[in-house]
Amino acid sequence: MKIYDISQEVFGCKVYPGDPVPTAEKLLKIEDGSICNLTAFSMCAHNGTHVDAPNHFYEKGKTIEQMNLEAVVGMAYVASHTGELSEDDAIDIIVRAKEADPQSSKRILIKGKAVVTLEAATVFAEAGILLLGNESQTVGPEDAPKEVHLKLLGAEVVLLEGIRLGEVPDGVYFLSAAPLNLGGSDGAPCRAVLVDMEKG
């Protein structure tokens, strides 16, 4: 099998405009005579590669520890797209995923500089997918992400944002993208990987 790390490195990650930049502080250093190296860090729950919980846009929505891990672990389909993702584009992706592997159609990862429109989000929500991933730091238009988030999170579609798929060919993979168990949080960073079970 071949493993693709599709996560951003945290301290050098792209940050959504207005969010704090992750920082690290070396509390202890062996080179200074300490018994070990020890690092403290500070970051936003939505920095780098991360998962959105419904609570991100719904006051009474589920927080990260209440979410079903089935959504973030299982077969997934990678599909390339550039520009706005239309209703027809979303339908086509789901059809191709089902043809490739019915289980992979439950977890859709969009490769490229794509913007998920409300129409595409509606298709994904009504199709009952478990997870939608994208390379942008937010699903939907960066300057107006609310409607797309409400549509998807309202249908309990898990959002995996800030992934990196540049080295990953389109197709079927096993996804593991469990978020950190940050109790009460509206989101959490994760180490997302894709496994190609047929390649070594």
Backbone as a printed PyTorch tensor [residue, N CA C, xyz], in Angstrom:
tensor([[[  0.8480,  -1.1980,   0.0000],
         [  0.0000,   0.0000,   0.0000],
         [  0.8820,   1.2460,   0.0000]],

        [[  0.3400,   2.3430,  -0.4830],
         [  1.0390,   3.6300,  -0.4840],
         [  0.2430,   4.6120,   0.3670]],

        [[  0.9510,   5.3350,   1.2310],
         [  0.3020,   6.2930,   2.1290],
         [  0.6330,   7.7190,   1.6810]],

        [[ -0.4030,   8.5290,   1.5170],
         [ -0.2440,   9.9460,   1.1930],
         [ -0.6020,  10.7720,   2.4290]],

        [[  0.3290,  11.5740,   2.8920],
         [  0.0220,  12.5280,   3.9590],
         [ -0.6050,  13.7510,   3.2990]],

        [[ -1.8710,  14.0120,   3.5700],
         [ -2.5700,  15.1400,   2.9280],
         [ -2.7910,  16.2920,   3.9090]],

        [[ -1.9640,  16.3240,   4.9610],
         [ -2.0750,  17.3680,   5.9800],
         [ -1.0340,  18.4610,   5.7630]],

        [[ -1.3690,  19.6530,   6.1960],
         [ -0.4020,  20.7430,   6.2260],
         [  0.4420,  20.6440,   7.4930]],

        [[  1.7060,  21.0700,   7.3870],
         [  2.5360,  21.2190,   8.5890],
         [  1.9910,  22.4270,   9.3480]],

        [[  1.7320,  22.2670,  10.6240],
         [  0.9650,  23.2550,  11.3790],
         [  1.6140,  24.6310,  11.4370]],

        [[  2.8950,  24.7040,  11.7870],
         [  3.4970,  26.0140,  12.0290],
         [  3.8280,  26.7750,  10.7380]],

        [[  3.7290,  26.1120,   9.5990],
         [  3.9240,  26.7820,   8.3300],
         [  2.6690,  26.7790,   7.4820]],

        [[  1.5210,  26.4900,   8.1060],
         [  0.2810,  26.3070,   7.3550],
         [ -0.3050,  27.6220,   6.8620]],

        [[ -1.1800,  27.5010,   5.8680],
         [ -1.9520,  28.6530,   5.4120],
         [ -3.0480,  28.9210,   6.4320]],

        [[ -3.2900,  30.1920,   6.7280],
         [ -4.2580,  30.5680,   7.7540],
         [ -5.4110,  31.3520,   7.1210]],

        [[ -6.6350,  31.0170,   7.5030],
         [ -7.7990,  31.7490,   7.0230],
         [ -7.6750,  33.2070,   7.4620]],

        [[ -7.9670,  34.1600,   6.5680],
         [ -7.8190,  35.5810,   6.9070],
         [ -8.4940,  35.9530,   8.2270]],

        [[ -7.7010,  36.5250,   9.1330],
         [ -8.2210,  36.9480,  10.4340],
         [ -7.9890,  35.9590,  11.5540]],

        [[ -7.7100,  34.6970,  11.2060],
         [ -7.4300,  33.7000,  12.2500],
         [ -6.0110,  33.8800,  12.7810]],

        [[ -5.7740,  33.5140,  14.0390],
         [ -4.4220,  33.6140,  14.5850],
         [ -3.4830,  32.6080,  13.9170]],

        [[ -2.2120,  32.9650,  13.8350],
         [ -1.1840,  32.0840,  13.2640],
         [ -0.6610,  31.1650,  14.3590]],

        [[ -0.5150,  29.8670,  14.0880],
         [  0.0220,  28.9570,  15.1050],
         [  1.4300,  29.3740,  15.5320]],

        [[  1.7000,  29.2600,  16.8250],
         [  3.0200,  29.5930,  17.3540],
         [  3.5100,  28.4830,  18.2670]],

        [[  4.8310,  28.3550,  18.3630],
         [  5.4430,  27.3470,  19.2350],
         [  6.4680,  28.0010,  20.1470]],

        [[  6.5910,  27.4740,  21.3580],
         [  7.5650,  27.9720,  22.3260],
         [  8.3020,  26.7880,  22.9280]],

        [[  9.6120,  26.8190,  22.8750],
         [ 10.4250,  25.7720,  23.4790],
         [ 10.5570,  26.0450,  24.9720]],

        [[  9.8780,  25.2610,  25.7850],
         [  9.9160,  25.4520,  27.2380],
         [ 11.1800,  24.8650,  27.8520]],

        [[ 11.6150,  23.7420,  27.3120],
         [ 12.8440,  23.0950,  27.7740],
         [ 13.6710,  22.6800,  26.5650]],

        [[ 15.0060,  22.7530,  26.6960],
         [ 15.9030,  22.3350,  25.6210],
         [ 17.0460,  21.5160,  26.2100]],

        [[ 17.2870,  20.3550,  25.6150],
         [ 18.4030,  19.5200,  26.0540],
         [ 19.7150,  20.2770,  25.8950]],

        [[ 19.8410,  21.0540,  24.8100],
         [ 21.0960,  21.7840,  24.5550],
         [ 21.3770,  22.8330,  25.6270]],

        [[ 20.3290,  23.2360,  26.3700],
         [ 20.5140,  24.1930,  27.4570],
         [ 20.6970,  23.5130,  28.8090]],

        [[ 20.7830,  22.1680,  28.8020],
         [ 20.9900,  21.4340,  30.0440],
         [ 19.7400,  20.8300,  30.6430]],

        [[ 18.5870,  20.9970,  29.9760],
         [ 17.3530,  20.4090,  30.4930],
         [ 17.3340,  18.9000,  30.2600]],

        [[ 16.5010,  18.2080,  31.0230],
         [ 16.4280,  16.7550,  30.9320],
         [ 15.8110,  16.2880,  29.6060]],

        [[ 14.9910,  17.1560,  28.9740],
         [ 14.3380,  16.8010,  27.7230],
         [ 13.9930,  18.0640,  26.9510]],

        [[ 13.5360,  17.8630,  25.7220],
         [ 12.9640,  18.9590,  24.9470],
         [ 11.4670,  19.0080,  25.2160]],

        [[ 10.9120,  20.1880,  25.3870],
         [  9.4850,  20.3260,  25.6800],
         [  8.9520,  21.5700,  24.9750]],

        [[  7.8880,  21.3600,  24.1790],
         [  7.3140,  22.4420,  23.3740],
         [  5.8780,  22.7380,  23.7960]],

        [[  5.5530,  24.0080,  23.9210],
         [  4.1690,  24.4490,  24.1030],
         [  3.7520,  25.1500,  22.8120]],

        [[  2.4640,  25.0810,  22.4850],
         [  2.0240,  25.7430,  21.2640],
         [  0.6460,  26.3550,  21.4520]],

        [[  0.3410,  27.3020,  20.5590],
         [ -0.9590,  27.9650,  20.5630],
         [ -1.4590,  28.0200,  19.1270]],

        [[ -2.7500,  27.7010,  18.9400],
         [ -3.3120,  27.7340,  17.5920],
         [ -4.8250,  27.8050,  17.6530]],

        [[ -5.4170,  28.1760,  16.5330],
         [ -6.8660,  28.1670,  16.3580],
         [ -7.3010,  26.7440,  16.0230]],

        [[ -8.4970,  26.3650,  16.4180],
         [ -9.0070,  25.0220,  16.1210],
         [ -9.1910,  24.7940,  14.6230]],

        [[ -9.1610,  25.8790,  13.8320],
         [ -9.3690,  25.7640,  12.3900],
         [ -8.1100,  26.1060,  11.5900]],

        [[ -6.9510,  26.0700,  12.2370],
         [ -5.6940,  26.2630,  11.5220],
         [ -5.3150,  24.9940,  10.7690]],

        [[ -4.5920,  25.1810,   9.6720],
         [ -4.0570,  24.0370,   8.9440],
         [ -5.1470,  23.0910,   8.4580]],

        [[ -4.8240,  21.8070,   8.4090],
         [ -5.7910,  20.7800,   8.0240],
         [ -6.6570,  20.4730,   9.2330]],

        [[ -7.9650,  20.6380,   9.0710],
         [ -8.8350,  20.5560,  10.2500],
         [-10.2360,  20.0670,   9.8830]],

        [[-10.9740,  19.7070,  10.9050],
         [-12.3600,  19.2620,  10.7620],
         [-13.2820,  20.2950,  11.3880]],

        [[-14.3710,  20.6320,  10.6880],
         [-15.4090,  21.5100,  11.2410],
         [-16.4950,  20.6730,  11.8980]],

        [[-16.8830,  21.0530,  13.1010],
         [-18.0440,  20.4550,  13.7570],
         [-19.2710,  21.3330,  13.4710]],

        [[-20.4810,  20.7810,  13.5480],
         [-21.6850,  21.6020,  13.3300],
         [-21.7320,  22.8440,  14.2070]],

        [[-21.1570,  22.7750,  15.4050],
         [-21.1590,  23.9110,  16.3210],
         [-20.4130,  25.1230,  15.7600]],

        [[-19.6250,  24.9240,  14.7220],
         [-18.8960,  26.0380,  14.0900],
         [-19.8690,  27.0890,  13.5610]],

        [[-21.0470,  26.6470,  13.0760],
         [-22.0390,  27.5820,  12.5400],
         [-23.4230,  27.4310,  13.1730]],

        [[-23.5870,  26.4350,  14.0400],
         [-24.8640,  26.2290,  14.7300],
         [-24.6290,  26.2850,  16.2410]],

        [[-25.2780,  27.2340,  16.9010],
         [-25.0560,  27.4190,  18.3440],
         [-25.2990,  26.1400,  19.1390]],

        [[-26.3300,  25.3780,  18.7710],
         [-26.6660,  24.1470,  19.4810],
         [-26.1490,  22.9020,  18.7520]],

        [[-25.2880,  23.1050,  17.7440],
         [-24.7710,  21.9780,  16.9760],
         [-23.7750,  21.1380,  17.7510]],

        [[-23.5420,  19.9380,  17.2590],
         [-22.5900,  19.0310,  17.9030],
         [-21.1940,  19.6420,  17.9270]],

        [[-20.4980,  19.4240,  19.0350],
         [-19.1000,  19.8200,  19.1320],
         [-18.2240,  18.6430,  18.7100]],

        [[-16.9450,  18.8810,  18.5960],
         [-16.0580,  17.9230,  17.9290],
         [-16.0670,  16.5390,  18.5690]],

        [[-16.1530,  16.4640,  19.8900],
         [-16.1110,  15.1530,  20.5400],
         [-17.4180,  14.3850,  20.4170]],

        [[-18.4730,  15.0710,  19.9800],
         [-19.7750,  14.4250,  19.8180],
         [-19.9780,  13.8520,  18.4150]],

        [[-19.0440,  14.1050,  17.5290],
         [-19.1970,  13.6770,  16.1390],
         [-18.8440,  12.2040,  15.9620]],

        [[-19.5010,  11.5840,  14.9830],
         [-19.2870,  10.1680,  14.6890],
         [-18.0010,   9.9980,  13.8870]],

        [[-17.0680,   9.2020,  14.4020],
         [-15.7970,   9.0080,  13.7150],
         [-15.9350,   8.2150,  12.4160]],

        [[-17.0720,   7.5850,  12.2060],
         [-17.2810,   6.8530,  10.9570],
         [-17.1090,   7.7730,   9.7490]],

        [[-17.4530,   9.0320,   9.9200],
         [-17.3740,   9.9740,   8.8070],
         [-15.9380,  10.2280,   8.3650]],

        [[-15.0010,  10.1800,   9.2800],
         [-13.6170,  10.5700,   8.9740],
         [-12.6830,   9.3830,   8.7700]],

        [[-13.2110,   8.1680,   8.8520],
         [-12.4040,   6.9680,   8.6420],
         [-13.1660,   6.0330,   7.7040]],

        [[-12.6130,   5.7790,   6.5240],
         [-13.2760,   4.8930,   5.5800],
         [-12.8930,   5.2150,   4.1470]],

        [[-13.5120,   4.5510,   3.2040],
         [-13.1970,   4.7490,   1.7940],
         [-13.6410,   6.1450,   1.3310]],

        [[-12.7980,   6.7470,   0.4850],
         [-13.0600,   8.1060,   0.0000],
         [-12.7100,   8.1980,  -1.4780]],

        [[-13.2820,   9.2130,  -2.1230],
         [-13.0400,   9.4230,  -3.5600],
         [-12.4410,  10.8030,  -3.7810]],

        [[-11.2990,  10.8530,  -4.4760],
         [-10.6310,  12.1110,  -4.8240],
         [-11.0190,  12.4990,  -6.2450]],

        [[-11.5060,  13.7320,  -6.4090],
         [-11.9260,  14.2310,  -7.7180],
         [-11.3440,  15.6240,  -7.9460]],

        [[-10.6880,  15.8200,  -9.0690],
         [-10.1070,  17.1260,  -9.3960],
         [-11.1520,  18.0940,  -9.9330]],

        [[-11.0110,  19.3690,  -9.5420],
         [-11.8860,  20.4120, -10.0890],
         [-11.2270,  21.7650,  -9.8530]],

        [[-11.3980,  22.6530, -10.8200],
         [-10.9030,  24.0190, -10.6930],
         [-12.0630,  24.9870, -10.9060]],

        [[-12.1460,  25.9970, -10.0400],
         [-13.2090,  26.9900, -10.1640],
         [-14.4370,  26.6000,  -9.3690]],

        [[-15.5660,  27.2360,  -9.6980],
         [-16.8010,  26.9600,  -8.9690],
         [-17.3230,  25.5590,  -9.2850]],

        [[-17.7490,  24.8790,  -8.2430],
         [-18.3130,  23.5340,  -8.3780],
         [-19.8240,  23.6790,  -8.4940]],

        [[-20.3650,  23.3580,  -9.6590],
         [-21.7880,  23.5310,  -9.9090],
         [-22.5920,  22.3240,  -9.4400]],

        [[-23.8970,  22.4370,  -9.5430],
         [-24.7850,  21.3200,  -9.2280],
         [-24.4520,  20.1110, -10.1020]],

        [[-24.2750,  20.3440, -11.4040],
         [-23.9610,  19.2470, -12.3180],
         [-22.6000,  18.6250, -12.0090]],

        [[-21.6310,  19.4700, -11.6270],
         [-20.3070,  18.9480, -11.2540],
         [-20.4100,  18.0170, -10.0590]],

        [[-21.1860,  18.4200,  -9.0660],
         [-21.3420,  17.6110,  -7.8540],
         [-22.0150,  16.2800,  -8.1750]],

        [[-23.0350,  16.3290,  -9.0090],
         [-23.7240,  15.0940,  -9.4130],
         [-22.7560,  14.1680, -10.1320]],

        [[-21.9640,  14.7230, -11.0340],
         [-21.0030,  13.9310, -11.8030],
         [-19.9760,  13.2680, -10.8860]],

        [[-19.4930,  13.9950,  -9.8940],
         [-18.5110,  13.4370,  -8.9630],
         [-19.1010,  12.2650,  -8.1880]],

        [[-20.3160,  12.4220,  -7.7110],
         [-20.9530,  11.3410,  -6.9600],
         [-21.1640,  10.1130,  -7.8390]],

        [[-21.5830,  10.3340,  -9.0820],
         [-21.7870,   9.2140, -10.0160],
         [-20.4710,   8.4780, -10.2550]],

        [[-19.3910,   9.2300, -10.4990],
         [-18.0950,   8.6020, -10.7430],
         [-17.5960,   7.8390,  -9.5210]],

        [[-17.8360,   8.4110,  -8.3520],
         [-17.4100,   7.7460,  -7.1150],
         [-18.1650,   6.4370,  -6.9180]],

        [[-19.4710,   6.4540,  -7.1650],
         [-20.2710,   5.2430,  -7.0050],
         [-19.8380,   4.1510,  -7.9800]],

        [[-19.4800,   4.5680,  -9.1840],
         [-19.0300,   3.6010, -10.1790],
         [-17.6810,   3.0010,  -9.7910]],

        [[-16.8130,   3.8130,  -9.1960],
         [-15.4840,   3.3430,  -8.8060],
         [-15.5380,   2.4540,  -7.5690]],

        [[-16.3450,   2.8570,  -6.5890],
         [-16.4890,   2.1130,  -5.3300],
         [-17.6390,   2.7540,  -4.5550]],

        [[-18.7750,   2.0700,  -4.4270],
         [-19.9380,   2.6680,  -3.7610],
         [-19.6300,   3.2470,  -2.3810]],

        [[-18.7510,   2.6120,  -1.6210],
         [-18.4190,   3.1180,  -0.2830],
         [-17.6810,   4.4500,  -0.3490]],

        [[-16.8840,   4.6340,  -1.4200],
         [-16.0970,   5.8700,  -1.5180],
         [-16.9690,   7.0840,  -1.7930]],

        [[-18.1780,   6.8630,  -2.2930],
         [-19.0620,   7.9900,  -2.6080],
         [-19.6060,   8.6700,  -1.3580]],

        [[-19.3270,   8.1080,  -0.1880],
         [-19.7690,   8.7140,   1.0720],
         [-18.7810,   9.7650,   1.5940]],

        [[-17.5580,   9.7430,   1.0370],
         [-16.5240,  10.6850,   1.4710],
         [-15.8690,  11.2520,   0.2240]],

        [[-16.1560,  12.5020,  -0.0720],
         [-15.7000,  13.1410,  -1.3070],
         [-14.6240,  14.1770,  -0.9790]],

        [[-13.4810,  14.0620,  -1.6660],
         [-12.3780,  15.0130,  -1.4940],
         [-12.1450,  15.7300,  -2.8180]],

        [[-12.2530,  17.0580,  -2.8010],
         [-12.0970,  17.8520,  -4.0080],
         [-10.6620,  18.3500,  -4.1170]],

        [[ -9.9980,  17.9520,  -5.1900],
         [ -8.6020,  18.3340,  -5.4420],
         [ -8.5490,  19.5570,  -6.3410]],

        [[ -7.7510,  20.5630,  -5.9490],
         [ -7.5810,  21.7440,  -6.7870],
         [ -8.1940,  22.9900,  -6.1670]],

        [[ -8.0630,  24.0940,  -6.8830],
         [ -8.5990,  25.3790,  -6.4130],
         [-10.0760,  25.4650,  -6.7560]],

        [[-10.8670,  24.7930,  -5.9590],
         [-12.3070,  24.7130,  -6.2140],
         [-13.0850,  25.4680,  -5.1500]],

        [[-14.2220,  26.0010,  -5.5560],
         [-15.1400,  26.6670,  -4.6410],
         [-16.4710,  25.9190,  -4.6890]],

        [[-16.9000,  25.4060,  -3.5570],
         [-18.1720,  24.6830,  -3.4930],
         [-19.3130,  25.6970,  -3.4160]],

        [[-20.1840,  25.6870,  -4.4200],
         [-21.3330,  26.5930,  -4.4330],
         [-22.4470,  26.0260,  -3.5550]],

        [[-23.4340,  26.8550,  -3.2650],
         [-24.5820,  26.3960,  -2.4910],
         [-25.3190,  25.2890,  -3.2380]],

        [[-25.3850,  25.3970,  -4.5520],
         [-26.0660,  24.3820,  -5.3580],
         [-25.3460,  23.0330,  -5.2590]],

        [[-24.0290,  23.0620,  -5.3170],
         [-23.2540,  21.8230,  -5.1790],
         [-23.3840,  21.2710,  -3.7650]],

        [[-23.3460,  22.1570,  -2.7700],
         [-23.5030,  21.7280,  -1.3850],
         [-24.8420,  21.0430,  -1.1680]],

        [[-25.8810,  21.5620,  -1.8190],
         [-27.2150,  20.9640,  -1.7090],
         [-27.2180,  19.5470,  -2.2740]],

        [[-26.5440,  19.3440,  -3.4050],
         [-26.4400,  18.0090,  -3.9960],
         [-25.7600,  17.0500,  -3.0230]],

        [[-24.6450,  17.4650,  -2.4640],
         [-23.9030,  16.6030,  -1.5300],
         [-24.7330,  16.3060,  -0.2860]],

        [[-25.4030,  17.3280,   0.2370],
         [-26.2170,  17.1370,   1.4420],
         [-27.3590,  16.1570,   1.1760]],

        [[-28.0450,  16.3270,   0.0450],
         [-29.1810,  15.4680,  -0.2700],
         [-28.7480,  14.0500,  -0.6440]],

        [[-27.5020,  13.8980,  -1.0770],
         [-26.9730,  12.5710,  -1.4090],
         [-26.6090,  11.7780,  -0.1590]],

        [[-26.5770,  12.4590,   0.9890],
         [-26.2850,  11.7760,   2.2450],
         [-24.8260,  11.4120,   2.4340]],

        [[-23.9190,  12.2010,   1.8250],
         [-22.5130,  11.8930,   2.0380],
         [-22.1480,  12.1630,   3.4970]],

        [[-21.0920,  11.5190,   3.9560],
         [-20.6540,  11.6640,   5.3450],
         [-19.6330,  12.7730,   5.5150]],

        [[-18.8290,  13.0080,   4.4560],
         [-17.7090,  13.9480,   4.5780],
         [-17.4330,  14.6030,   3.2410]],

        [[-17.0930,  15.8960,   3.2920],
         [-16.6340,  16.6330,   2.1200],
         [-15.3210,  17.3070,   2.4880]],

        [[-14.2960,  17.0340,   1.6960],
         [-12.9930,  17.6450,   1.9350],
         [-12.5960,  18.5570,   0.7980]],

        [[-11.8250,  19.6130,   1.1210],
         [-11.3670,  20.5440,   0.0970],
         [-10.0200,  21.1330,   0.4920]],

        [[ -9.3140,  21.6870,  -0.5040],
         [ -7.9680,  22.2000,  -0.2580],
         [ -7.9670,  23.6170,   0.3130]],

        [[ -9.0510,  24.3510,   0.1280],
         [ -9.1650,  25.6900,   0.6920],
         [ -9.2730,  25.6080,   2.2140]],

        [[ -9.0180,  26.7400,   2.8790],
         [ -9.1680,  26.7730,   4.3360],
         [-10.6270,  26.8530,   4.7590]],

        [[-11.5200,  27.0250,   3.7990],
         [-12.9430,  27.0170,   4.1100],
         [-13.7120,  26.4560,   2.9160]],

        [[-14.7780,  25.7440,   3.1900],
         [-15.6210,  25.2630,   2.0990],
         [-16.5340,  26.4140,   1.6820]],

        [[-16.7880,  26.5210,   0.3970],
         [-17.6010,  27.6370,  -0.0850],
         [-16.7420,  28.8550,  -0.3620]],

        [[-17.3500,  29.9410,  -0.8230],
         [-16.5990,  31.1670,  -1.1070],
         [-15.9220,  31.7080,   0.1520]],

        [[-14.6640,  32.1010,   0.0360],
         [-13.9150,  32.5700,   1.2080],
         [-14.5280,  33.8270,   1.8120]],

        [[-15.1120,  34.6690,   0.9680],
         [-15.6780,  35.9230,   1.4650],
         [-17.1280,  35.7890,   1.9220]],

        [[-17.7420,  34.6120,   1.6950],
         [-19.1320,  34.3990,   2.1160],
         [-19.3850,  32.8970,   2.3220]],

        [[-18.7660,  32.3060,   3.3380],
         [-18.8480,  30.8530,   3.5220],
         [-20.0780,  30.3590,   4.2790]],

        [[-20.8750,  31.2580,   4.8500],
         [-21.9170,  30.8460,   5.7960],
         [-22.9600,  29.8990,   5.2000]],

        [[-23.5410,  30.2630,   4.0610],
         [-24.6430,  29.4580,   3.5120],
         [-24.2120,  28.0300,   3.2010]],

        [[-23.0320,  27.8770,   2.6260],
         [-22.5400,  26.5440,   2.2760],
         [-22.2890,  25.7270,   3.5380]],

        [[-21.7030,  26.3610,   4.5490],
         [-21.4890,  25.6720,   5.8290],
         [-22.8150,  25.2440,   6.4440]],

        [[-23.7900,  26.1390,   6.4500],
         [-25.0860,  25.8180,   7.0540],
         [-25.7440,  24.6330,   6.3360]],

        [[-25.6610,  24.6280,   5.0220],
         [-26.2680,  23.5480,   4.2480],
         [-25.6170,  22.2040,   4.5770]],

        [[-24.3000,  22.1600,   4.5860],
         [-23.5920,  20.9020,   4.8000],
         [-23.5870,  20.4730,   6.2640]],

        [[-23.2430,  21.3780,   7.1500],
         [-23.2100,  21.0250,   8.5710],
         [-24.6130,  20.7230,   9.0900]],

        [[-25.6210,  21.3970,   8.5210],
         [-26.9990,  21.1280,   8.9100],
         [-27.4400,  19.7300,   8.5320]],

        [[-26.8060,  19.1650,   7.5000],
         [-27.0840,  17.7880,   7.0850],
         [-26.1050,  16.8070,   7.7350]],

        [[-25.3330,  17.3100,   8.6890],
         [-24.3190,  16.5220,   9.4130],
         [-23.2670,  15.9410,   8.4730]],

        [[-22.9260,  16.7170,   7.4410],
         [-21.7820,  16.3770,   6.5930],
         [-20.5390,  16.9450,   7.2700]],

        [[-19.5770,  16.0960,   7.5870],
         [-18.3350,  16.5500,   8.2110],
         [-17.4980,  17.2710,   7.1580]],

        [[-16.9190,  18.4080,   7.5340],
         [-16.0880,  19.1770,   6.6170],
         [-14.6210,  19.0170,   6.9890]],

        [[-13.8290,  18.5610,   6.0290],
         [-12.3860,  18.3840,   6.1940],
         [-11.7110,  19.4270,   5.3150]],

        [[-11.2070,  20.4810,   5.9400],
         [-10.7060,  21.6290,   5.1880],
         [ -9.1890,  21.7420,   5.2820]],

        [[ -8.6070,  22.3610,   4.2440],
         [ -7.1700,  22.5990,   4.2530],
         [ -6.3350,  21.3660,   3.9480]],

        [[ -6.8970,  20.3940,   3.2230],
         [ -6.1180,  19.2150,   2.8550],
         [ -5.2010,  19.5570,   1.6780]],

        [[ -4.2390,  18.6880,   1.4020],
         [ -3.2890,  18.8880,   0.3080],
         [ -3.2630,  17.6370,  -0.5590]],

        [[ -3.7970,  17.7630,  -1.7810],
         [ -3.9640,  16.6070,  -2.6660],
         [ -3.1200,  16.6880,  -3.9330]],

        [[ -2.1580,  17.5960,  -3.9650],
         [ -1.3680,  17.8110,  -5.1680],
         [ -0.6760,  16.5760,  -5.7030]],

        [[ -0.2440,  15.6700,  -4.8220],
         [  0.4810,  14.4640,  -5.2380],
         [ -0.4270,  13.2470,  -5.3580]],

        [[ -1.7260,  13.4370,  -5.1550],
         [ -2.6580,  12.3130,  -5.1130],
         [ -3.4530,  12.2270,  -6.4150]],

        [[ -3.3180,  11.1360,  -7.1750],
         [ -4.1360,  10.9780,  -8.3800],
         [ -5.6140,  10.8190,  -8.0210]],

        [[ -6.4930,  11.2090,  -8.9160],
         [ -7.9230,  10.9940,  -8.7010],
         [ -8.1960,   9.5030,  -8.5160]],

        [[ -9.1890,   9.1820,  -7.7000],
         [ -9.5470,   7.7770,  -7.5140],
         [ -9.9680,   7.4470,  -6.1010]],

        [[ -9.9430,   6.1650,  -5.7820],
         [-10.4440,   5.6300,  -4.5160],
         [ -9.3030,   5.3720,  -3.5370]],

        [[ -9.5070,   5.7800,  -2.2850],
         [ -8.5100,   5.6000,  -1.2290],
         [ -9.2050,   5.3030,   0.0930]],

        [[ -8.4120,   4.8090,   1.0410],
         [ -8.8810,   4.7090,   2.4230],
         [ -8.4320,   5.9690,   3.1420]],

        [[ -9.3730,   6.6730,   3.7580],
         [ -9.1020,   7.9310,   4.4600],
         [ -9.0860,   7.7280,   5.9670]],

        [[ -8.0980,   8.3380,   6.6110],
         [ -8.0810,   8.4400,   8.0720],
         [ -7.8250,   9.9000,   8.4200]],

        [[ -8.8070,  10.5550,   9.0440],
         [ -8.6910,  11.9890,   9.3340],
         [ -9.3610,  12.3280,  10.6580]],

        [[ -9.0900,  11.5310,  11.6770],
         [ -9.7180,  11.7630,  12.9790],
         [ -9.2080,  13.0670,  13.5970]],

        [[-10.1170,  13.9430,  14.0260],
         [ -9.6940,  15.1970,  14.6620],
         [ -9.2450,  14.9690,  16.0990]],

        [[ -8.4470,  15.8950,  16.6200],
         [ -8.1030,  15.8540,  18.0390],
         [ -9.3830,  15.9590,  18.8640]],

        [[ -9.4150,  15.2690,  19.9800],
         [-10.6130,  15.2130,  20.8230],
         [-10.6560,  16.4270,  21.7480]],

        [[-10.9880,  17.5760,  21.1790],
         [-11.0420,  18.8340,  21.9330],
         [-12.4700,  19.0520,  22.4280]],

        [[-12.7490,  18.6280,  23.6330],
         [-14.0970,  18.6900,  24.1770],
         [-14.6970,  20.0840,  24.1220]],

        [[-15.8940,  20.1890,  23.5570],
         [-16.6090,  21.4610,  23.4940],
         [-16.1960,  22.3630,  22.3520]],

        [[-15.2780,  21.9050,  21.4950],
         [-14.7560,  22.7620,  20.4390],
         [-15.6080,  22.6830,  19.1680]],

        [[-15.5940,  23.7760,  18.4000],
         [-16.3190,  23.8620,  17.1270],
         [-15.5240,  23.2760,  15.9670]],

        [[-14.3270,  22.8210,  16.2250],
         [-13.4820,  22.2190,  15.2060],
         [-12.2110,  21.7060,  15.8530]],

        [[-11.3680,  21.0550,  15.0470],
         [-10.1100,  20.5410,  15.5850],
         [ -9.1580,  20.1900,  14.4550]],

        [[ -7.8620,  20.4070,  14.6630],
         [ -6.8830,  19.9810,  13.6640],
         [ -6.8070,  18.4630,  13.6090]],

        [[ -6.3180,  17.9460,  12.4800],
         [ -6.1690,  16.5020,  12.3410],
         [ -4.9570,  16.1920,  11.4660]],

        [[ -4.4830,  14.9610,  11.5510],
         [ -3.4380,  14.4550,  10.6400],
         [ -4.1440,  13.5510,   9.6480]],

        [[ -4.4440,  14.0740,   8.4810],
         [ -5.2120,  13.3360,   7.4880],
         [ -4.2810,  12.5790,   6.5440]],

        [[ -4.5920,  11.3100,   6.3140],
         [ -3.8260,  10.5030,   5.3790],
         [ -4.7640,   9.7290,   4.4640]],

        [[ -4.2810,   9.4470,   3.2590],
         [ -4.9760,   8.5860,   2.3140],
         [ -4.1020,   7.3690,   2.0400]],

        [[ -4.7340,   6.2120,   1.9710],
         [ -4.0030,   4.9840,   1.7170],
         [ -4.4930,   4.3790,   0.4050]],

        [[ -3.5680,   4.1760,  -0.5270],
         [ -3.8600,   3.4650,  -1.7600],
         [ -3.5400,   2.0000,  -1.4990]],

        [[ -4.5480,   1.1900,  -1.3290],
         [ -4.3740,  -0.1900,  -0.9130],
         [ -3.7650,  -1.0690,  -2.0130]],

        [[ -3.7230,  -0.5640,  -3.2450],
         [ -3.2540,  -1.3940,  -4.3550],
         [ -1.8160,  -1.1150,  -4.7460]],

        [[ -1.1980,  -0.0920,  -4.1480],
         [  0.1760,   0.2590,  -4.5100],
         [  1.1160,   0.0440,  -3.3310]],

        [[  2.3370,  -0.3090,  -3.6380],
         [  3.3400,  -0.5100,  -2.5940],
         [  4.5020,   0.4320,  -2.7770]]])
